[in-house]
Amino acid sequence: MLDADDDLPQNDIHPLFHGAPASTEFRKLRKRLVREVREAIETYGMIERGARWLVCLSGGKDSYTLLAVLHELQWRGLLPVDLLACNLDQGQPGFPATVLPEFLSRMGVPHRIEYQDTYSIVKEKVPANRTYCALCSRLRRGNLYRIAREEGCSAVVLGHHRDDILETFFMNLFHGGRLATMPPKLLNEDGDLFVYRPLAFVAEADCEKFARAMNYPIIPCDLCGSQDGLQRQQVKQILDGWEARSPGRRQVMFRALMNTRPSHLLDTGLFDFAGLVRQAPGDVPTAPEIPLLKDPH
């Protein structure tokens, strides 16, 4: 089991973990991250043996954590897939273009750096005082799909963590009028690529602690300039307040996403409310009288 490798010597690790702190606290953090990523991969059936994954690297704390943990699992023989790191330089002013290629080369990580000036497109298309995120994300995703196909990859792997998933759920609830979030595993619209989120069970705070402790060269996420009042920022503040008043609240809410009861919601497309049949006293229920979940397809 993975947990049994904790006593291996420090030099028996992937280069991404070289220089890791020797403290007990960090060893526990590393062990927790690897365990949670492995659990998400196994729970949602992400592994296709012999597959190739495009691991998207922005230079933020989350993507560094994703990259390191996936390579650690591969290094231990627990992730039988080929990993290709990819950074998409979208032309934001001030983006330090040499940081990631130099880091990845030094770490011996196979990678592809792609330049596509989507920033200029976003600036042209998005009206003043509107946020860039939606259009920027669509353009980025389209380019990543293209790169994955060119590189023979079967999956695009993203660094969204547990808190991103929760925030997206509440954004959809508050602003979209639907119960939905980022799934850990998704098939793209063309049906030829998976989108994986192996950090689905990982807390943002753990990504922060890990990346800082490893002293990875973090690139700031505010290159597009300050855009105060984003819906995600507002939701994050709400969740931060709940967590401060009731520690552990985020994890409880996340577990709720894994424990839905369609018969206790209101979606007639998901549960056959019209098919509910009242039983008279003494009647023996038969199979046809038991309401069934509708096939969402």
C-alpha positions in Angstrom: 0.0 0.0 0.0 1.1 3.6 -0.5 1.0 4.4 3.1 3.7 1.9 3.8 6.4 3.8 1.8 6.7 6.5 4.4 10.0 5.2 5.7 11.8 5.1 2.3 15.0 7.2 2.2 14.7 10.8 1.1 16.6 10.2 -2.2 14.1 7.5 -3.3 11.6 10.1 -4.4 10.8 12.0 -7.6 12.9 15.1 -8.2 9.8 17.3 -7.6 10.1 16.3 -3.9 13.8 17.0 -3.6 14.4 19.4 -0.8 11.2 18.6 1.0 11.1 19.6 4.6 11.9 16.8 7.0 9.3 17.8 9.6 6.6 15.5 10.8 4.0 18.0 9.9 5.1 18.1 6.2 5.4 14.3 6.0 1.8 14.0 7.2 0.7 16.7 4.7 2.4 14.9 1.9 1.0 11.6 2.9 -2.5 13.1 3.1 -2.3 14.7 -0.3 -1.1 11.5 -2.0 -3.8 9.4 -0.2 -6.6 11.8 -1.2 -5.5 12.1 -4.8 -5.2 8.3 -5.1 -8.7 8.0 -3.5 -10.2 10.4 -6.0 -8.5 8.6 -8.9 -9.8 5.2 -7.8 -13.3 6.4 -6.7 -14.1 8.0 -10.1 -12.3 5.4 -12.3 -9.8 7.7 -13.9 -7.1 5.2 -14.8 -7.0 3.7 -18.3 -3.9 1.6 -18.3 -1.4 2.8 -20.8 -3.1 6.2 -21.3 -1.4 9.5 -21.6 -2.5 12.5 -19.5 -2.1 16.2 -20.3 -1.4 17.7 -16.9 -2.3 21.4 -17.1 0.2 23.7 -15.2 -0.6 27.3 -14.6 2.2 28.0 -12.2 -0.2 28.4 -9.2 -0.1 26.5 -6.0 -2.8 24.0 -7.0 -1.3 23.0 -10.3 2.1 22.5 -8.7 0.6 20.3 -6.1 -1.3 18.3 -8.8 1.9 17.9 -10.8 4.0 16.7 -7.8 1.5 14.3 -6.4 0.8 12.7 -9.8 4.5 12.2 -10.5 4.9 10.8 -7.0 2.2 8.2 -7.7 3.7 7.4 -11.0 7.2 7.2 -9.4 5.8 4.6 -6.9 4.3 2.5 -9.7 0.7 3.4 -8.5 -0.3 5.5 -11.6 0.2 3.4 -14.8 -0.2 6.4 -17.2 2.2 8.6 -19.1 2.2 12.3 -17.9 2.9 15.3 -20.1 2.9 18.7 -18.3 1.5 21.6 -20.3 1.5 25.3 -19.8 -0.6 27.6 -22.0 0.9 31.1 -22.1 -2.2 33.2 -22.9 -0.3 36.4 -23.4 -1.1 38.2 -20.2 1.1 41.3 -19.7 3.9 40.5 -17.2 3.6 36.7 -17.5 7.1 35.3 -16.6 7.5 33.0 -19.7 10.7 31.4 -18.6 9.8 30.3 -15.1 7.8 27.1 -15.9 10.0 25.7 -18.8 13.1 26.2 -16.7 11.5 24.6 -13.6 10.1 21.6 -15.6 13.4 21.0 -17.4 15.3 21.1 -14.0 12.8 18.7 -12.5 13.1 16.3 -15.5 9.4 16.6 -16.2 8.3 16.0 -19.9 6.4 19.1 -20.9 5.0 21.3 -23.7 4.8 25.1 -23.5 2.3 26.6 -25.9 1.8 30.3 -26.6 -1.6 31.5 -27.7 -2.5 35.2 -27.2 -6.1 34.7 -26.0 -5.7 37.7 -23.7 -6.0 40.1 -26.6 -9.2 38.4 -27.7 -10.7 38.6 -24.3 -9.8 42.3 -23.9 -11.4 43.0 -27.3 -14.6 41.0 -26.7 -15.4 41.6 -23.1 -17.1 44.9 -22.4 -15.6 47.3 -19.9 -16.4 46.5 -16.2 -17.2 42.9 -17.0 -15.0 40.0 -15.8 -12.7 38.1 -18.2 -13.0 34.7 -16.6 -15.8 33.0 -18.6 -14.4 33.8 -22.1 -10.8 33.2 -21.0 -11.7 29.8 -19.6 -13.5 28.7 -22.8 -10.6 29.8 -25.0 -8.1 28.1 -22.7 -10.1 24.9 -22.6 -10.4 24.8 -26.4 -6.6 25.1 -26.8 -5.9 22.5 -24.2 -8.2 20.0 -26.0 -6.4 20.7 -29.2 -3.0 20.2 -27.6 -4.2 17.0 -26.0 -5.3 15.6 -29.3 -2.0 16.6 -31.0 0.0 14.9 -28.2 -2.1 11.7 -28.3 -3.5 12.2 -24.8 -6.8 10.7 -23.6 -7.4 13.1 -20.8 -6.9 16.7 -19.8 -6.1 16.9 -16.1 -6.9 20.1 -14.2 -5.9 21.3 -10.7 -9.3 22.2 -9.3 -9.6 21.2 -5.7 -12.3 20.6 -3.1 -12.9 24.3 -2.5 -13.2 25.1 -6.2 -15.8 22.4 -6.5 -17.8 23.8 -3.5 -17.6 27.3 -4.7 -18.8 26.3 -8.2 -21.8 24.5 -6.6 -22.8 27.6 -4.7 -22.3 29.9 -7.7 -24.7 27.6 -9.7 -27.1 27.6 -6.8 -27.1 31.4 -6.2 -26.7 32.7 -9.8 -27.4 29.8 -12.2 -30.6 28.3 -10.7 -29.3 24.8 -10.8 -27.6 22.1 -8.7 -24.4 21.4 -10.5 -20.6 21.7 -10.0 -17.3 20.6 -11.4 -17.3 16.8 -11.6 -14.1 14.9 -10.8 -14.5 13.1 -14.2 -16.2 14.5 -17.3 -16.4 13.5 -21.0 -16.0 16.4 -23.3 -18.7 17.3 -25.8 -16.9 15.6 -28.7 -16.7 12.4 -26.6 -13.0 11.9 -27.3 -11.3 13.3 -24.2 -11.8 12.9 -20.5 -11.4 15.9 -18.1 -10.1 14.8 -14.7 -9.8 16.6 -11.4 -7.7 14.4 -9.2 -7.5 17.1 -6.4 -11.3 16.8 -5.9 -10.8 15.6 -2.3 -8.0 18.0 -1.5 -8.5 21.2 0.6 -7.1 24.5 -0.9 -5.3 25.2 2.4 -3.3 21.9 1.9 -2.3 23.0 -1.6 -1.1 26.3 -0.2 0.9 24.7 2.6 2.5 22.1 0.3 3.5 24.5 -2.6 4.9 27.1 -0.1 6.8 24.4 1.8 8.4 23.1 -1.4 9.3 26.6 -2.4 7.9 26.1 -5.9 8.2 29.3 -8.2 4.5 30.3 -7.9 3.2 32.7 -10.6 0.5 35.1 -9.3 -3.1 34.6 -10.6 -3.8 38.4 -11.0 -2.1 39.0 -14.3 -5.3 40.1 -15.9 -5.5 43.0 -13.4 -7.7 43.5 -10.3 -11.3 42.5 -10.9 -13.0 43.0 -7.6 -16.5 41.7 -7.0 -16.2 38.5 -8.9 -19.0 36.0 -8.0 -16.5 33.4 -7.0 -14.8 35.8 -4.6 -18.1 36.6 -3.0 -19.0 32.9 -2.6 -15.5 32.2 -1.2 -16.0 34.9 1.4 -19.3 33.3 2.4 -17.7 29.9 2.8 -14.8 31.4 4.7 -17.2 32.9 7.2 -19.1 29.6 7.6 -15.9 27.7 8.1 -14.6 30.3 10.7 -17.8 30.0 12.7 -18.1 26.2 12.4 -14.7 24.5 11.5 -15.2 21.5 9.2 -18.3 22.9 7.5 -16.6 22.8 4.1 -16.0 19.1 4.4 -19.5 18.4 5.5 -20.9 20.3 2.5 -18.6 18.5 0.2 -19.7 15.1 1.5 -23.3 16.2 0.8 -22.4 16.4 -2.9 -21.5 12.7 -2.7 -24.7 11.8 -0.9 -27.7 13.1 -2.9 -31.3 11.9 -2.6 -33.2 12.5 -5.8 -36.5 11.6 -4.2 -36.0 14.4 -1.7 -35.4 17.1 -4.3 -37.8 18.5 -6.9 -36.4 17.4 -10.3 -39.0 15.4 -12.2 -36.5 14.6 -14.8 -34.4 12.7 -12.3 -37.1 11.1 -10.1 -40.5 9.7 -11.2 -42.7 11.5 -8.8 -45.8 10.9 -11.0 -45.1 7.2 -10.7 -45.5 7.1 -6.9 -48.3 4.8 -6.0 -50.1 4.8 -2.7 -50.5 1.4 -1.1 -53.8 0.5 0.5 -53.6 -1.2 4.0 -52.6 -4.8 3.6 -51.5 -4.5 0.0 -48.2 -6.2 -0.8 -46.0 -3.9 -2.9 -45.0 -5.2 -6.3 -42.0 -4.3 -8.3 -43.9 -2.2 -10.9 -45.4 0.0 -8.2 -42.0 1.0 -6.8 -41.0 4.4 -8.4 -37.7 4.2 -10.3 -35.1 6.8 -11.0 -35.5 8.1 -14.5 -32.6 7.5 -16.9 -31.1 11.1 -17.3 -30.2 10.2 -20.9 
